[in-house]
Amino acid sequence: MKFFVDTADTDEIRDLAATGLVDGVTTNPSLVAKSGRKFLDVVQEICTIVDGPVSAEVTATDHETMLKEGQKLAALAPNITVKVPLTPDGLKTCKSLTDAGTMVNVTLCFSAGQAILAAKAGATFVSPFVGRLDDISSDGMQLISDICQIYSMYDDFETEVLVASIRNPIHLTEAAKMGAGVATLPPSVLRQLYKHPLTDSGLAAFLADWEKTGQSILDS
Ligand code: E4P
């Protein structure tokens, strides 16, 4: 399973990339706005930090302009993945960019039917939003399960399921059990994954006992 981080904060990305566990980055217009930086500058910098796919989203809504924006973004770095919304124009743009060899992430997916359309349009990734479905009392994880099942039945669907809008570690582990290929994690959730109270208390006990021995591995 690949881990992407869901942020446009380059300090956070640098810090998390140093763990060696980060395979890519996703941004969206809201995350870029939160960074307070110029869009092209920030995505270009992210592409120098992470070798894997870096999603950068178009903001036009018509095919012709989306395509121009997508081509401009794709020219920034070889690991740019152009993010397009799951609309008729977005999927048309997905097809054009994919045919030209550009990676595309189809975002704002909220149904299995939409995910089938994204696969047929040749998307590299489809981003179903788990947390936003949960927010409206719909079952976000059921959508991931449905998409994983459908995609697994068709050899010609090469689109990877990129689980998005993850809000907690349970979303991540449930997605992993379903075989989703990628999860994009807010930095806080990635850090939460390390935590377990028994790890903390167990380590404290080991260290206290070790201290009593008066030994040092490096001085032995
Ligand atoms: C990632 O590609 C999405 O834009 C992101 O995961 C959305 O998350 P949110 O619903 O927490 O804003």
py3Dmol code that shows the C-alpha trace and the ligand (Angstrom):
import py3Dmol

protein = """\
ATOM      1  CA  MET A   1       0.000   0.000   0.000  1.00  0.00           C
ATOM      2  CA  LYS A   2       1.336   3.417  -0.941  1.00  0.00           C
ATOM      3  CA  PHE A   3       1.122   6.377   1.448  1.00  0.00           C
ATOM      4  CA  PHE A   4       0.630   9.866   0.069  1.00  0.00           C
ATOM      5  CA  VAL A   5       0.482  12.894   2.371  1.00  0.00           C
ATOM      6  CA  ASP A   6      -2.445  15.236   1.967  1.00  0.00           C
ATOM      7  CA  THR A   7      -0.986  18.702   2.480  1.00  0.00           C
ATOM      8  CA  ALA A   8       0.647  21.635   0.711  1.00  0.00           C
ATOM      9  CA  ASP A   9       2.793  22.450   3.747  1.00  0.00           C
ATOM     10  CA  THR A  10       6.348  21.844   2.541  1.00  0.00           C
ATOM     11  CA  ASP A  11       7.823  21.764   6.069  1.00  0.00           C
ATOM     12  CA  GLU A  12       5.409  18.968   6.982  1.00  0.00           C
ATOM     13  CA  ILE A  13       6.197  17.126   3.737  1.00  0.00           C
ATOM     14  CA  ARG A  14       9.960  17.379   4.360  1.00  0.00           C
ATOM     15  CA  ASP A  15       9.566  16.132   7.911  1.00  0.00           C
ATOM     16  CA  LEU A  16       7.373  13.175   6.926  1.00  0.00           C
ATOM     17  CA  ALA A  17       9.385  12.310   3.799  1.00  0.00           C
ATOM     18  CA  ALA A  18      12.406  11.817   6.086  1.00  0.00           C
ATOM     19  CA  THR A  19      10.636   8.756   7.558  1.00  0.00           C
ATOM     20  CA  GLY A  20      11.054   7.016   4.200  1.00  0.00           C
ATOM     21  CA  LEU A  21       7.366   6.060   4.300  1.00  0.00           C
ATOM     22  CA  VAL A  22       5.980   8.721   1.972  1.00  0.00           C
ATOM     23  CA  ASP A  23       5.318   7.657  -1.624  1.00  0.00           C
ATOM     24  CA  GLY A  24       3.631  10.799  -2.905  1.00  0.00           C
ATOM     25  CA  VAL A  25       1.682  13.963  -2.084  1.00  0.00           C
ATOM     26  CA  THR A  26      -1.825  15.214  -2.794  1.00  0.00           C
ATOM     27  CA  THR A  27      -2.839  18.857  -2.785  1.00  0.00           C
ATOM     28  CA  ASN A  28      -6.107  20.581  -3.594  1.00  0.00           C
ATOM     29  CA  PRO A  29      -7.066  24.254  -3.988  1.00  0.00           C
ATOM     30  CA  SER A  30      -8.122  24.475  -0.320  1.00  0.00           C
ATOM     31  CA  LEU A  31      -4.778  23.093   0.893  1.00  0.00           C
ATOM     32  CA  VAL A  32      -2.886  25.486  -1.404  1.00  0.00           C
ATOM     33  CA  ALA A  33      -4.959  28.415  -0.066  1.00  0.00           C
ATOM     34  CA  LYS A  34      -4.110  27.294   3.476  1.00  0.00           C
ATOM     35  CA  SER A  35      -0.379  27.327   2.629  1.00  0.00           C
ATOM     36  CA  GLY A  36      -0.649  31.012   1.671  1.00  0.00           C
ATOM     37  CA  ARG A  37       1.824  30.428  -1.165  1.00  0.00           C
ATOM     38  CA  LYS A  38       1.745  30.671  -4.956  1.00  0.00           C
ATOM     39  CA  PHE A  39       0.356  27.448  -6.392  1.00  0.00           C
ATOM     40  CA  LEU A  40       3.013  26.770  -9.027  1.00  0.00           C
ATOM     41  CA  ASP A  41       5.862  27.571  -6.603  1.00  0.00           C
ATOM     42  CA  VAL A  42       4.539  25.256  -3.938  1.00  0.00           C
ATOM     43  CA  VAL A  43       3.887  22.254  -6.199  1.00  0.00           C
ATOM     44  CA  GLN A  44       7.246  22.683  -7.885  1.00  0.00           C
ATOM     45  CA  GLU A  45       8.943  22.654  -4.471  1.00  0.00           C
ATOM     46  CA  ILE A  46       6.968  19.573  -3.385  1.00  0.00           C
ATOM     47  CA  CYS A  47       8.175  17.780  -6.528  1.00  0.00           C
ATOM     48  CA  THR A  48      11.772  18.337  -5.431  1.00  0.00           C
ATOM     49  CA  ILE A  49      11.079  16.798  -1.999  1.00  0.00           C
ATOM     50  CA  VAL A  50       9.187  13.689  -3.098  1.00  0.00           C
ATOM     51  CA  ASP A  51      10.025  11.490  -6.094  1.00  0.00           C
ATOM     52  CA  GLY A  52       6.566   9.910  -6.331  1.00  0.00           C
ATOM     53  CA  PRO A  53       3.331  11.348  -7.732  1.00  0.00           C
ATOM     54  CA  VAL A  54       2.407  14.888  -6.631  1.00  0.00           C
ATOM     55  CA  SER A  55      -1.214  15.778  -7.335  1.00  0.00           C
ATOM     56  CA  ALA A  56      -1.869  19.339  -8.526  1.00  0.00           C
ATOM     57  CA  GLU A  57      -5.471  20.256  -9.278  1.00  0.00           C
ATOM     58  CA  VAL A  58      -6.833  22.237 -12.217  1.00  0.00           C
ATOM     59  CA  THR A  59      -9.280  25.009 -11.340  1.00  0.00           C
ATOM     60  CA  ALA A  60     -11.044  25.572 -14.672  1.00  0.00           C
ATOM     61  CA  THR A  61     -14.336  23.758 -15.239  1.00  0.00           C
ATOM     62  CA  ASP A  62     -14.420  23.552 -19.055  1.00  0.00           C
ATOM     63  CA  HIS A  63     -12.457  20.913 -20.950  1.00  0.00           C
ATOM     64  CA  GLU A  64     -10.431  23.250 -23.134  1.00  0.00           C
ATOM     65  CA  THR A  65      -9.116  25.367 -20.246  1.00  0.00           C
ATOM     66  CA  MET A  66      -8.695  22.342 -17.960  1.00  0.00           C
ATOM     67  CA  LEU A  67      -6.510  20.734 -20.613  1.00  0.00           C
ATOM     68  CA  LYS A  68      -4.337  23.863 -20.956  1.00  0.00           C
ATOM     69  CA  GLU A  69      -4.002  24.099 -17.160  1.00  0.00           C
ATOM     70  CA  GLY A  70      -3.222  20.380 -16.937  1.00  0.00           C
ATOM     71  CA  GLN A  71      -0.536  20.636 -19.620  1.00  0.00           C
ATOM     72  CA  LYS A  72       1.022  23.621 -17.830  1.00  0.00           C
ATOM     73  CA  LEU A  73       1.047  21.773 -14.508  1.00  0.00           C
ATOM     74  CA  ALA A  74       2.417  18.574 -16.076  1.00  0.00           C
ATOM     75  CA  ALA A  75       5.312  20.546 -17.571  1.00  0.00           C
ATOM     76  CA  LEU A  76       6.471  21.598 -14.076  1.00  0.00           C
ATOM     77  CA  ALA A  77       7.978  18.211 -13.169  1.00  0.00           C
ATOM     78  CA  PRO A  78       7.833  14.605 -14.352  1.00  0.00           C
ATOM     79  CA  ASN A  79       6.123  13.455 -11.132  1.00  0.00           C
ATOM     80  CA  ILE A  80       3.176  15.858 -11.402  1.00  0.00           C
ATOM     81  CA  THR A  81      -0.175  14.109 -11.406  1.00  0.00           C
ATOM     82  CA  VAL A  82      -2.873  16.375 -12.770  1.00  0.00           C
ATOM     83  CA  LYS A  83      -5.956  16.328 -10.590  1.00  0.00           C
ATOM     84  CA  VAL A  84      -9.311  16.818 -12.313  1.00  0.00           C
ATOM     85  CA  PRO A  85     -12.806  16.783 -10.823  1.00  0.00           C
ATOM     86  CA  LEU A  86     -15.210  13.964 -11.608  1.00  0.00           C
ATOM     87  CA  THR A  87     -17.324  15.900 -14.121  1.00  0.00           C
ATOM     88  CA  PRO A  88     -17.921  15.249 -17.834  1.00  0.00           C
ATOM     89  CA  ASP A  89     -15.315  17.892 -18.733  1.00  0.00           C
ATOM     90  CA  GLY A  90     -12.951  16.569 -16.079  1.00  0.00           C
ATOM     91  CA  LEU A  91     -13.100  13.033 -17.456  1.00  0.00           C
ATOM     92  CA  LYS A  92     -12.701  14.272 -21.029  1.00  0.00           C
ATOM     93  CA  THR A  93      -9.573  16.088 -19.847  1.00  0.00           C
ATOM     94  CA  CYS A  94      -8.459  12.955 -18.003  1.00  0.00           C
ATOM     95  CA  LYS A  95      -8.645  10.971 -21.239  1.00  0.00           C
ATOM     96  CA  SER A  96      -6.685  13.590 -23.226  1.00  0.00           C
ATOM     97  CA  LEU A  97      -3.953  13.900 -20.597  1.00  0.00           C
ATOM     98  CA  THR A  98      -3.692  10.134 -20.048  1.00  0.00           C
ATOM     99  CA  ASP A  99      -3.412   9.545 -23.809  1.00  0.00           C
ATOM    100  CA  ALA A 100      -0.512  12.046 -23.809  1.00  0.00           C
ATOM    101  CA  GLY A 101       1.255  10.082 -21.041  1.00  0.00           C
ATOM    102  CA  THR A 102       0.414  12.346 -18.094  1.00  0.00           C
ATOM    103  CA  MET A 103      -0.645  10.830 -14.753  1.00  0.00           C
ATOM    104  CA  VAL A 104      -4.159  11.887 -13.756  1.00  0.00           C
ATOM    105  CA  ASN A 105      -5.937  11.759 -10.399  1.00  0.00           C
ATOM    106  CA  VAL A 106      -9.732  11.999 -10.721  1.00  0.00           C
ATOM    107  CA  THR A 107     -10.961  13.644  -7.551  1.00  0.00           C
ATOM    108  CA  LEU A 108     -14.273  14.251  -5.770  1.00  0.00           C
ATOM    109  CA  CYS A 109     -15.518  10.704  -6.359  1.00  0.00           C
ATOM    110  CA  PHE A 110     -18.537   9.823  -4.228  1.00  0.00           C
ATOM    111  CA  SER A 111     -20.077   6.777  -5.954  1.00  0.00           C
ATOM    112  CA  ALA A 112     -19.026   3.467  -7.473  1.00  0.00           C
ATOM    113  CA  GLY A 113     -20.605   4.531 -10.772  1.00  0.00           C
ATOM    114  CA  GLN A 114     -18.359   7.587 -10.873  1.00  0.00           C
ATOM    115  CA  ALA A 115     -15.334   5.379 -10.144  1.00  0.00           C
ATOM    116  CA  ILE A 116     -16.231   3.151 -13.114  1.00  0.00           C
ATOM    117  CA  LEU A 117     -16.323   6.248 -15.342  1.00  0.00           C
ATOM    118  CA  ALA A 118     -12.893   7.340 -14.048  1.00  0.00           C
ATOM    119  CA  ALA A 119     -11.423   3.917 -14.847  1.00  0.00           C
ATOM    120  CA  LYS A 120     -12.914   3.985 -18.330  1.00  0.00           C
ATOM    121  CA  ALA A 121     -11.378   7.443 -18.840  1.00  0.00           C
ATOM    122  CA  GLY A 122      -7.972   5.890 -18.076  1.00  0.00           C
ATOM    123  CA  ALA A 123      -7.328   7.670 -14.760  1.00  0.00           C
ATOM    124  CA  THR A 124      -4.103   6.745 -13.008  1.00  0.00           C
ATOM    125  CA  PHE A 125      -5.863   7.269  -9.661  1.00  0.00           C
ATOM    126  CA  VAL A 126      -9.431   7.758  -8.528  1.00  0.00           C
ATOM    127  CA  SER A 127      -9.978   9.582  -5.218  1.00  0.00           C
ATOM    128  CA  PRO A 128     -13.097   8.518  -3.320  1.00  0.00           C
ATOM    129  CA  PHE A 129     -13.657  10.831  -0.323  1.00  0.00           C
ATOM    130  CA  VAL A 130     -14.366   8.686   2.730  1.00  0.00           C
ATOM    131  CA  GLY A 131     -14.631  11.350   5.448  1.00  0.00           C
ATOM    132  CA  ARG A 132     -16.941  13.637   3.501  1.00  0.00           C
ATOM    133  CA  LEU A 133     -19.367  10.728   2.947  1.00  0.00           C
ATOM    134  CA  ASP A 134     -19.234   9.858   6.652  1.00  0.00           C
ATOM    135  CA  ASP A 135     -19.968  13.537   7.371  1.00  0.00           C
ATOM    136  CA  ILE A 136     -23.354  13.231   5.631  1.00  0.00           C
ATOM    137  CA  SER A 137     -24.143   9.902   7.363  1.00  0.00           C
ATOM    138  CA  SER A 138     -23.246   7.842   4.303  1.00  0.00           C
ATOM    139  CA  ASP A 139     -20.787   4.926   4.607  1.00  0.00           C
ATOM    140  CA  GLY A 140     -17.461   6.095   3.170  1.00  0.00           C
ATOM    141  CA  MET A 141     -15.686   2.772   3.712  1.00  0.00           C
ATOM    142  CA  GLN A 142     -18.460   0.866   1.917  1.00  0.00           C
ATOM    143  CA  LEU A 143     -17.667   2.945  -1.162  1.00  0.00           C
ATOM    144  CA  ILE A 144     -13.996   1.906  -0.979  1.00  0.00           C
ATOM    145  CA  SER A 145     -15.017  -1.734  -0.652  1.00  0.00           C
ATOM    146  CA  ASP A 146     -17.365  -1.457  -3.658  1.00  0.00           C
ATOM    147  CA  ILE A 147     -14.774   0.218  -5.882  1.00  0.00           C
ATOM    148  CA  CYS A 148     -12.000  -2.249  -4.925  1.00  0.00           C
ATOM    149  CA  GLN A 149     -14.332  -5.162  -5.690  1.00  0.00           C
ATOM    150  CA  ILE A 150     -15.470  -3.769  -9.043  1.00  0.00           C
ATOM    151  CA  TYR A 151     -11.951  -2.832 -10.203  1.00  0.00           C
ATOM    152  CA  SER A 152     -10.617  -6.271  -9.260  1.00  0.00           C
ATOM    153  CA  MET A 153     -13.074  -7.888 -11.673  1.00  0.00           C
ATOM    154  CA  TYR A 154     -11.860  -6.103 -14.819  1.00  0.00           C
ATOM    155  CA  ASP A 155      -8.328  -6.571 -16.143  1.00  0.00           C
ATOM    156  CA  ASP A 156      -8.724  -3.521 -18.366  1.00  0.00           C
ATOM    157  CA  PHE A 157      -9.295  -1.217 -15.354  1.00  0.00           C
ATOM    158  CA  GLU A 158      -5.807  -0.092 -14.384  1.00  0.00           C
ATOM    159  CA  THR A 159      -6.864   2.817 -12.165  1.00  0.00           C
ATOM    160  CA  GLU A 160      -5.567   2.714  -8.586  1.00  0.00           C
ATOM    161  CA  VAL A 161      -7.928   3.420  -5.707  1.00  0.00           C
ATOM    162  CA  LEU A 162      -6.530   6.426  -3.812  1.00  0.00           C
ATOM    163  CA  VAL A 163      -8.477   6.623  -0.555  1.00  0.00           C
ATOM    164  CA  ALA A 164      -8.971  10.320   0.230  1.00  0.00           C
ATOM    165  CA  SER A 165     -10.591  12.454   2.918  1.00  0.00           C
ATOM    166  CA  ILE A 166      -9.161  10.125   5.554  1.00  0.00           C
ATOM    167  CA  ARG A 167      -9.868  11.426   9.046  1.00  0.00           C
ATOM    168  CA  ASN A 168      -8.429   8.762  11.370  1.00  0.00           C
ATOM    169  CA  PRO A 169      -6.242   5.612  11.510  1.00  0.00           C
ATOM    170  CA  ILE A 170      -9.303   3.338  11.343  1.00  0.00           C
ATOM    171  CA  HIS A 171     -10.135   4.666   7.880  1.00  0.00           C
ATOM    172  CA  LEU A 172      -6.584   3.726   6.858  1.00  0.00           C
ATOM    173  CA  THR A 173      -6.579   0.210   8.303  1.00  0.00           C
ATOM    174  CA  GLU A 174     -10.038  -0.544   6.915  1.00  0.00           C
ATOM    175  CA  ALA A 175      -8.867   0.637   3.471  1.00  0.00           C
ATOM    176  CA  ALA A 176      -5.785  -1.589   3.766  1.00  0.00           C
ATOM    177  CA  LYS A 177      -7.968  -4.607   4.608  1.00  0.00           C
ATOM    178  CA  MET A 178      -9.930  -3.904   1.424  1.00  0.00           C
ATOM    179  CA  GLY A 179      -6.753  -3.878  -0.659  1.00  0.00           C
ATOM    180  CA  ALA A 180      -6.855  -0.209  -1.687  1.00  0.00           C
ATOM    181  CA  GLY A 181      -3.604   0.656  -3.478  1.00  0.00           C
ATOM    182  CA  VAL A 182      -3.034   4.139  -2.063  1.00  0.00           C
ATOM    183  CA  ALA A 183      -4.146   6.210   0.921  1.00  0.00           C
ATOM    184  CA  THR A 184      -3.603   9.931   1.202  1.00  0.00           C
ATOM    185  CA  LEU A 185      -3.138  10.856   4.834  1.00  0.00           C
ATOM    186  CA  PRO A 186      -3.273  14.215   6.577  1.00  0.00           C
ATOM    187  CA  PRO A 187       0.064  14.590   8.445  1.00  0.00           C
ATOM    188  CA  SER A 188      -1.720  14.277  11.821  1.00  0.00           C
ATOM    189  CA  VAL A 189      -3.217  10.898  10.873  1.00  0.00           C
ATOM    190  CA  LEU A 190       0.125   9.591   9.604  1.00  0.00           C
ATOM    191  CA  ARG A 191       1.678  10.530  12.967  1.00  0.00           C
ATOM    192  CA  GLN A 192      -1.243   8.956  14.865  1.00  0.00           C
ATOM    193  CA  LEU A 193      -0.528   5.627  13.142  1.00  0.00           C
ATOM    194  CA  TYR A 194       2.691   5.232  15.157  1.00  0.00           C
ATOM    195  CA  LYS A 195       0.949   5.617  18.475  1.00  0.00           C
ATOM    196  CA  HIS A 196      -0.145   2.913  20.899  1.00  0.00           C
ATOM    197  CA  PRO A 197      -0.196   3.323  24.694  1.00  0.00           C
ATOM    198  CA  LEU A 198       1.229  -0.190  25.142  1.00  0.00           C
ATOM    199  CA  THR A 199       4.187   0.731  22.928  1.00  0.00           C
ATOM    200  CA  ASP A 200       4.882   3.756  25.152  1.00  0.00           C
ATOM    201  CA  SER A 201       4.463   1.923  28.475  1.00  0.00           C
ATOM    202  CA  GLY A 202       6.339  -1.160  27.207  1.00  0.00           C
ATOM    203  CA  LEU A 203       9.281   0.946  26.058  1.00  0.00           C
ATOM    204  CA  ALA A 204       9.367   2.843  29.370  1.00  0.00           C
ATOM    205  CA  ALA A 205       9.508  -0.474  31.273  1.00  0.00           C
ATOM    206  CA  PHE A 206      12.259  -1.900  29.040  1.00  0.00           C
ATOM    207  CA  LEU A 207      14.351   1.243  29.440  1.00  0.00           C
ATOM    208  CA  ALA A 208      13.900   1.304  33.221  1.00  0.00           C
ATOM    209  CA  ASP A 209      15.080  -2.342  33.469  1.00  0.00           C
ATOM    210  CA  TRP A 210      17.982  -1.683  31.098  1.00  0.00           C
ATOM    211  CA  GLU A 211      19.092   1.263  33.205  1.00  0.00           C
ATOM    212  CA  LYS A 212      19.370  -1.094  36.222  1.00  0.00           C
ATOM    213  CA  THR A 213      21.914  -3.256  34.357  1.00  0.00           C
ATOM    214  CA  GLY A 214      24.302  -0.295  34.060  1.00  0.00           C
ATOM    215  CA  GLN A 215      25.229  -1.475  30.533  1.00  0.00           C
ATOM    216  CA  SER A 216      25.629   0.432  27.266  1.00  0.00           C
ATOM    217  CA  ILE A 217      25.466  -1.305  23.861  1.00  0.00           C
ATOM    218  CA  LEU A 218      27.917   1.137  22.283  1.00  0.00           C
ATOM    219  CA  ASP A 219      30.442   0.872  25.106  1.00  0.00           C
ATOM    220  CA  SER A 220      30.335  -2.954  25.179  1.00  0.00           C
TER     221      SER A 220
END
"""
ligand_1 = """\
12
E4P
C -7.197 14.595 -1.429
O -6.853 14.414 -2.533
C -8.431 15.296 -1.046
O -8.476 16.545 -1.638
C -8.528 15.362 0.447
O -8.213 14.093 0.989
C -9.846 15.873 0.949
O -9.891 15.759 2.353
P -10.947 16.532 3.256
O -12.297 15.973 2.973
O -10.524 16.256 4.664
O -10.860 17.978 2.870
"""
view = py3Dmol.view(width=600, height=400)
view.addModel(protein, "pdb")
view.setStyle({"model": 0}, {"cartoon": {"style": "trace"}})
view.addModel(ligand_1, "xyz")
view.setStyle({"model": 1}, {"stick": {}})
view.zoomTo()
view.show()
